[in-house]
Amino acid sequence: MVNAVEESALEFIERCAKKIHSLSLNVSEIEKKKFNFEINVTGKGEKVKLLVYFGKNGIKSLLQGNKESRLFNDVNQLLFSGTLFESTTIENFVEPENYIGTDESGKGDYFGPLVIAGVFVNRNTRSELKAIDVKDSKELSDNSIERIAGEIKRIIKDDFEIILITPKKYNDLYAKFKNVNKMLAWAHAKVLENLLHRCDAKEAISDKFGDERLIKNSLQEKGEKILLHQFTKAERYTAVAAASILARQKFIEWFELQNKSLNFHLPKGASNNVIDAALQIKKNYGEQKLSDLVKLHFKTTLKVV
C-alpha cells in the first residue's frame, strides 16, 4: 500500500521526468527502491541519476553524477535552480537511526587550531550516547568534556574521525580559500569521506554555517552518495553533539600542550585578554611564533602586529 509521502515522492519524480524531457534528453523508466524512486538521465555521452527519497521526514531529492559535466549542470539548473538537495525543515525532521554527525571547534578563537570531528552512530550506540547525557559541548565544562569524550570513544570505538588544522596550516588554507566557510566545508567533507571508508552511512547531519552547497560541492566519490542535512543548532542531534565534544576535547588538548611548551597561558576566545596575550607572545618570541599560534585573518591581528 502506497502512503502519502511515497505518493508525493512519485508525483515529484514524475514532474521532474517531464521537465527533463523538455531538454530532449533520454530519461529511463522510474525505478522504485526500498527508500526512494530514481531515474537515469543520459545525453551526449553523459549520465546523471535523480533520486527522490521518501520517509517519515518527508521527501528529499538528490542529483548524482559528475558535477563538472554539462548534463549535470543543465538538469540541476532545470530542477533545483542550483540547489543540490531539498532542505528539510527542523520541525518535521526525524533523527535517522544510522548516520554521521559532524561539528567543529575553534572557529571563533584567535589562538588555537580549527578542529572538525565526525561521529557515526547506529541504533545501539545512539541509545548509549544518550544514556551518558551527550549534549552540545558549549554546555559542558572543560573537565566534563574530557570525561565524556572518553566515554564516547569507548562506546563508538573506531566510528569517529577528527581533523585538527593547526594555526599555521589554517593560515595557509585561508590564503588558498579566501573564505572561512569554504575552508570549513572542505574540512567537513574530508571528515565525511574518511569516515565513509569505515562505516556504511546513508545520511549525515552537520551544523549549517553557510551556503548549503559548500559541503556538497566539496565531497568526493563516496560522499556524493550520502544524503546530507544541514541545520542551525544541529547539536540537538546525538551524533552531532558527540562530534562537538570530540572536536572540543582535541581543541583543549592543543592548548594544554602549548601552555606547557611555552610556560605561558594562552586564553581562548577573542577578548581583550587575548590581545594582551598576543602582545606578550610577540614580545617574548617574535611575530613568526605568534603567526604559528593564531588565525592571522582575524581583526585582532591589526591590534597586535
N, C-alpha and C positions, 0 to 999 in steps of 0.2 A: 504493500500500500504506500503510495506517494504522499509524504507530508507536505505542509505548506511551504516550508523552507526549501525542500528539494524541488518542488514545483516552481518556485521563484527562480531557483538556480537554472532550471531547464529553460524557462522563459527567457532568462537573461542571456544564456549562451546562444539560444536560437536567434535573438535580436542581433547579437554580435556577428553570428554567421551571415545574416542577411546584409549587415553593414559591410563586411569584408568582401562579399560577392560584388558589391558596388565598385570595388577596385579591380575587378576582373581577375581575381586570384582564385586558386583552387582550394576548396575547403572540404575536408573529409566529413563523413557522417559523424554525428555526435555519439561519442562513446561514454557509457556510464561505468565509473569505477566505484569502489566502496564508499569513498568520501567526496567524490567530485564527478563532474562531467568534463569532457575535454574534446577538443577538435585540433586537427593539424592543418596548418595553412602553408601552401607551397606556391612559389612563383619565382621565375628567373633563376632556377637552380638553388634557391634558398628555402629554408623551412623554419617555422616557429610553431609553438604549441600554446593554445589558450586553455587554461584550467579554471574551472569555476567550482569552488568548494561549497559544501552545504553542511550545516551542523547547528548545534544549539545557539551559537553566537551569530547566526545569520549566514549570508553568503559572502564569499571573498573570491576575488579573481586574481590570476597570476599569469603573466605572459612570459614564456620561456624561449630562449634562443640566443643567438649572437646579437648582443645589444648594438654592435657596430654596423650591422647589416642594414641595407636599405629596407628590406622587408620588415624587419623588427620595428624600425622607426615609423614606417608607414602605418602598420597595424596598431602600434602603440598610440600614435597620434590620433588615429581614427577613433579608437575605442575609449581611450582614457585621457586624451589631451596631455600626455606626458606623464601621467601617474602610473606607476608600475603595479599598483595593487590598490584595492579599495580600503579606505580607512574603516576600522571598526570602532564604534563609539564605546566608551568605557562602561556606559550604563548597561549595554546588552552583551558584554563580553564575558565568556565563561573561561576560567583558567584551564588550559589544557592539562591532561594527565601527564603527558610526556613532552617536555620542551626544554629549550635553553634560555636562560635569562642572562643578560649582560648589563654591567654598570661600571662606572668609573669613579676614581677618587683623585683629588689633587688639581682639578681643572681650575679652581679659583684661588689656588695658593701660589704666592710668588716664589717661595722656596719649595724645593722638592720636585719629585717626578710626577708624571701623569701615569696612573695605573688603571688598566682595564681588565676586568675579570668576567669570566663566563662560567655558569654552573648548569649542568644538565640534571634534571630531576625526572623521576618516574613516579607512579602512584605511591610506591612504598617509601622512597626517600623523601618525597614531598611531605608525607604524613609525619615522618620522623623529624624533619626540619621544623615543621610547625610545632611539634611537641617540645622542642627546645627554645621556642619563642624567637625564632629568627625574624628580624624586623629591619627596617631601614637603618643603616649604620649611623646616620646622623642622630638617631635617638639613643645611641649607646655611648658609654664612656670608653676611653682607650683600653682600660683594663678588661671591660666586658667584651670588647672587640677581640682581644687576644684569646680569651677563653672560648668564646662562641666560634671563632674561626677554627680552632682546633676540633671542636665538636662537629662542625660542618664537614671538615676533611675526613673525619672518622666515618661519617655517615655516607658521604658520596664517593669516597675512595678516590679514584683517578678521574672522576667525571667533572673536572674543572680545568680551567685554563686561565693563566694570569700573564699579562704582558706589562712589564714595567719600562716606561720610557724615561730614562734619566734626563735631567735638565739639559745636559749637553746634547743628547740625541733629540730632545724636544726642540731645542733651538735650531738644529739642523733641519728637522722636519718642517718646522714653521716657515723657514726660509723657502722650502720647496712648495708647501701647500698654500701659504699666504692666508690661511683661514683655519681657526681652531676647530670649527665644526667639521671641516673636510678631513682634518687630521684625526678627529675623534671617530668619524665614520670609517676611515681606513683601519683604525685600531680595533673597533668593534667587529668589523668584518673579518679581520685577521683572527681574532679570538674565536669567532663562529666557525671559520674554516678549519682551524686547528682542532676544535672540539668535534667537529663532524667527521673527522678521521677516526674518532674513537667511540662515537655513540651515534645511534640511529634516531635523530630528531627530525621531525617534520615541521615543527613550528619553533619560533623564537620570539622573545619579548625583550625590548630594550626601552630605556627612557628616551623620550623624544627631546632632542636638543637642537634640531634644525630641520631643514627640508627632508621629508621622509625618503626621498630618493637617494640621499647621500650614501647611507649604508648599503642599500640595494645595489647601487652602481659600483660599489667597491668590492662586492662579493665575486668570488671566482666560481669554478665549475660546481663544486659541492654546494656552496652557499646559494647559488642561483635557484636551487630546487626547494629551498626552505620557505615557508610561509612566515613572513616577518610582521610582527605587530609593534607599533611604537606609540607609547602613551606618556603623557606627563605624569609624574609621581608613580612610575611603574614599579617602585619598590614595594607597593602593596601586594605584588605577586611574589610567591615564595622564592623562586629561583633568582629573580632579580635582587631581592633583599639579601639572599645568600651571597650573590656576586658582589653586592655593595660592601658586605662585611669582609670578604676576602680581599677585595681591592684596597679597602681602608687599612686592613691589617698589614699588607705589604707596604703601603704608604707610610704607616707609622714606623715600621721596621727600618725603612730607609733613613728616617730622621734619627732614630736611635743610633744607627751605625755612624752617621755623620757627626752627631753630637759627641760621640765617644772619640772619633778620629780627630776632630777639631778642638776638643775640650772646650766646646762653646755651644750654647743652647740656641738652635735655630727655631724661631717661632713659626707656627702655621698661620695660614690666612693671609691677609693683606692689610693689616692695621699699621698704626704708627710704630708699634714695636718692631714690626717687620722692617720698616725703613731704617730704624736705629740699628738693628742687627746687620742689615745690608751694608750700612756705612762702616760699621765696625769690621766686618769681613773684608771690605775693600781696603781699609786702613791697615789691617793686620796681614792680609795675604795678597792683596792686589786685585785689579779688575778681572784678570784672567780666571782666578779662582772663583771670584763672585759669579762669573758667567757660567761656571760649571755647576752652580748650586741654585740658580734662579731661572725663571722664564723671562727672557730678555724683552719680549714684546709688550709686557705689562707696562703701564704708565709709570709704575713705581720706579722703573729704571731711570726715567728722566730726573727723578728727585735724588737719585743716588750717584749716577755716573756724571 
